[in-house]
Amino acid sequence: MVRRLTRSLMEALSSI
């Protein structure tokens, strides 16, 4: 769902 995508995006951003 969108929530899972948002979490993945947030984690990817935090990784940067």
PyMOL Python script that loads the backbone (N, CA, C, O; Angstrom):
from pymol import cmd

cmd.read_pdbstr("""\
ATOM      1  N   MET A   1       0.850  -1.221   0.000  1.00  0.00           N
ATOM      2  CA  MET A   1       0.000   0.000   0.000  1.00  0.00           C
ATOM      3  C   MET A   1       0.880   1.264   0.000  1.00  0.00           C
ATOM      4  O   MET A   1       2.107   1.174   0.040  1.00  0.00           O
ATOM      5  N   VAL A   2       0.272   2.373  -0.043  1.00  0.00           N
ATOM      6  CA  VAL A   2       1.044   3.642  -0.079  1.00  0.00           C
ATOM      7  C   VAL A   2       1.911   3.770   1.172  1.00  0.00           C
ATOM      8  O   VAL A   2       3.037   4.265   1.126  1.00  0.00           O
ATOM      9  N   ARG A   3       1.343   3.301   2.307  1.00  0.00           N
ATOM     10  CA  ARG A   3       2.122   3.438   3.582  1.00  0.00           C
ATOM     11  C   ARG A   3       3.444   2.699   3.436  1.00  0.00           C
ATOM     12  O   ARG A   3       4.474   3.213   3.871  1.00  0.00           O
ATOM     13  N   ARG A   4       3.451   1.526   2.847  1.00  0.00           N
ATOM     14  CA  ARG A   4       4.714   0.747   2.735  1.00  0.00           C
ATOM     15  C   ARG A   4       5.658   1.527   1.821  1.00  0.00           C
ATOM     16  O   ARG A   4       6.859   1.580   2.088  1.00  0.00           O
ATOM     17  N   LEU A   5       5.161   2.113   0.787  1.00  0.00           N
ATOM     18  CA  LEU A   5       6.024   2.855  -0.142  1.00  0.00           C
ATOM     19  C   LEU A   5       6.607   4.090   0.564  1.00  0.00           C
ATOM     20  O   LEU A   5       7.791   4.400   0.433  1.00  0.00           O
ATOM     21  N   THR A   6       5.767   4.761   1.290  1.00  0.00           N
ATOM     22  CA  THR A   6       6.250   5.965   2.011  1.00  0.00           C
ATOM     23  C   THR A   6       7.354   5.579   2.991  1.00  0.00           C
ATOM     24  O   THR A   6       8.356   6.280   3.129  1.00  0.00           O
ATOM     25  N   ARG A   7       7.150   4.443   3.673  1.00  0.00           N
ATOM     26  CA  ARG A   7       8.187   4.010   4.666  1.00  0.00           C
ATOM     27  C   ARG A   7       9.486   3.698   3.910  1.00  0.00           C
ATOM     28  O   ARG A   7      10.569   4.056   4.372  1.00  0.00           O
ATOM     29  N   SER A   8       9.387   3.067   2.811  1.00  0.00           N
ATOM     30  CA  SER A   8      10.601   2.713   2.036  1.00  0.00           C
ATOM     31  C   SER A   8      11.281   4.007   1.574  1.00  0.00           C
ATOM     32  O   SER A   8      12.506   4.126   1.608  1.00  0.00           O
ATOM     33  N   LEU A   9      10.487   4.941   1.156  1.00  0.00           N
ATOM     34  CA  LEU A   9      11.056   6.209   0.674  1.00  0.00           C
ATOM     35  C   LEU A   9      11.752   6.933   1.819  1.00  0.00           C
ATOM     36  O   LEU A   9      12.856   7.452   1.656  1.00  0.00           O
ATOM     37  N   MET A  10      11.106   6.962   2.964  1.00  0.00           N
ATOM     38  CA  MET A  10      11.693   7.649   4.142  1.00  0.00           C
ATOM     39  C   MET A  10      13.012   6.985   4.526  1.00  0.00           C
ATOM     40  O   MET A  10      13.993   7.656   4.845  1.00  0.00           O
ATOM     41  N   GLU A  11      13.016   5.668   4.489  1.00  0.00           N
ATOM     42  CA  GLU A  11      14.259   4.962   4.860  1.00  0.00           C
ATOM     43  C   GLU A  11      15.354   5.276   3.833  1.00  0.00           C
ATOM     44  O   GLU A  11      16.509   5.492   4.201  1.00  0.00           O
ATOM     45  N   ALA A  12      15.002   5.299   2.593  1.00  0.00           N
ATOM     46  CA  ALA A  12      15.990   5.583   1.536  1.00  0.00           C
ATOM     47  C   ALA A  12      16.533   7.000   1.726  1.00  0.00           C
ATOM     48  O   ALA A  12      17.728   7.241   1.556  1.00  0.00           O
ATOM     49  N   LEU A  13      15.669   7.912   2.071  1.00  0.00           N
ATOM     50  CA  LEU A  13      16.108   9.302   2.276  1.00  0.00           C
ATOM     51  C   LEU A  13      17.027   9.379   3.488  1.00  0.00           C
ATOM     52  O   LEU A  13      18.026  10.099   3.474  1.00  0.00           O
ATOM     53  N   SER A  14      16.695   8.654   4.509  1.00  0.00           N
ATOM     54  CA  SER A  14      17.510   8.663   5.741  1.00  0.00           C
ATOM     55  C   SER A  14      18.886   8.055   5.438  1.00  0.00           C
ATOM     56  O   SER A  14      19.897   8.443   6.023  1.00  0.00           O
ATOM     57  N   SER A  15      18.893   7.114   4.528  1.00  0.00           N
ATOM     58  CA  SER A  15      20.162   6.448   4.187  1.00  0.00           C
ATOM     59  C   SER A  15      21.100   7.454   3.509  1.00  0.00           C
ATOM     60  O   SER A  15      22.312   7.432   3.725  1.00  0.00           O
ATOM     61  N   ILE A  16      20.544   8.300   2.718  1.00  0.00           N
ATOM     62  CA  ILE A  16      21.402   9.251   1.977  1.00  0.00           C
ATOM     63  C   ILE A  16      22.150  10.155   2.917  1.00  0.00           C
ATOM     64  O   ILE A  16      22.914  11.012   2.472  1.00  0.00           O
TER      65      ILE A  16
END
""", "prot")
cmd.dss("prot")
cmd.show_as("cartoon", "prot")
cmd.util.cbc("prot")
cmd.orient("prot")
